Amino acid sequence: MAESIGLWGAMLMVLLITGQHFGVTLTESTAIVHNLRRRTIQWSNVQAICVEGFHGAQTVVIYEAGGRRTRLRVPITGFLCWDRGFEEKFHAIGRWWQDHRGPDWTPVPPAAQLSGPPVSEGNPFAAPT
């Protein structure tokens, strides 16, 4: 019993330490995603920023022109991790993308998106209804 409590305590400490490094840094030309591995995504390559469900939580997902999806570890809203600023953070990321994607940005035609986000007539980074 004491061993399992120690194991759970150790796992909690690892999550708390590594959890501080998750997030996204928004620059003029890129989104730098801090997950277990750091990734840099050019704003001109981003096609959409959406909210999706994942294991009972809501997460922000960045869709790239080549079809790659990057799920952000934070912000996240779920049963044990409710971020009160989730909507505001989601919209801030979307506004940053729209303001910095550049004049040469063009959307990928819907036919080329085999597994991308749903195409809507409205705001491409609006929360699903």
N, C-alpha and C positions, 0 to 999 in steps of 0.2 A: 504494500500500500504506500509506504513512504517513498519507494523507488518511483512509482507512477506519479506521485505528486511532484517529486524532484524533476522528472522528465517533463511534465506539463509546465513547470516553472521555467525550465531551461528553454522550452519551445516558445513560451510567452516572451522571454527576454530577447530571443533571436528575432521574433516578429517586431517587437518594439524598436530594436536597434535598426533593423533593415528597413522598417516602415518609414523611418525618417528620411530615407533617400528616395522614396517614390514621389513622383510628381511630374510636372511639365514646366519647362522654362520657355517663355515666348520671346523670340527676338524679332528683329525687323524682317528677316528672311526665312527663319526656320522655327520649328517647334522641336525642342530638345526634350525627348521623353526619357525620364529617369525611372526605369524598371529595374529588373535584375541586371539587365544590360542596357547601356545608354544608346539611344538611337536619335539621329537627327533627320527630320523630315522637312523638306523644302516646302514653303507655303504654296509655291507655284505648282507643286505636284499633288496637293490635297484637292480631292473632289467633293468631300462632304465631311461634316462633323455631326455625329448623331448620338442620341442616348439609346442604349440597348439594355435589355435585361440579361443578367448573367448570374446564375446560381442564386436567384432570389434577390439580387441587388440591381441597382441601376448604375451603369457605367458610361463613360464617354468613349466613343470610338472614332478614330480618324481613318477615313478611307482615302487611299492614294490612287492615282491614275492607273497604275499597273494592276489594280485589284487587291493589293495588300491592305489588310486591316490592322490597325494598332489599337488595342484596348488599353486605355489609361488606367493605372492602378488607383489614382486619385484624380479628381474627386470621385467619390463613390457613395451611394446611399443604399443601405440594406438593413437587415434586422439588427445586427450588432454594431454597425458603423454608420450612423445617421449623420450626414453632413448637412447642417442647416443652410449652408451657403451653396449647395449643389447647383441649383438652377442658375444662380448668379454666376458661378464659376463656369458652368457649361456655356452660357451665353457670352461671357467674356472671351472664352477661347474662340467661339464662332465669330464674334465681331473682330477679334484680332486677325483671324484668318482672312476675313473679307476685306479688311483694311490693308493687309500686307501681302496679298497673293500676287499683286503686280498687274500691270496693264496687259501683259502678254498671256495671262491665264485664260484658258478656254476649257469648258467642260468636256469630258469624254462623252461621246454619244451614248445614249442609253443602251443601244444594241451591244456595245462593247463591254458593258458591265454585266458579267455573268453571275457574280455573287456579291454585287455591291449593295449599297443602301437603296431603299425604295426611292424612285424618282417622283418628286412632287412638283406641282406648279408654284408653290409658295416658297417660303424661306428654307433653304437647304439644310440649315442647322437647327431648325425648330424642333422642340420636344415632340415626341409622338403623342397623338391624341388618343 
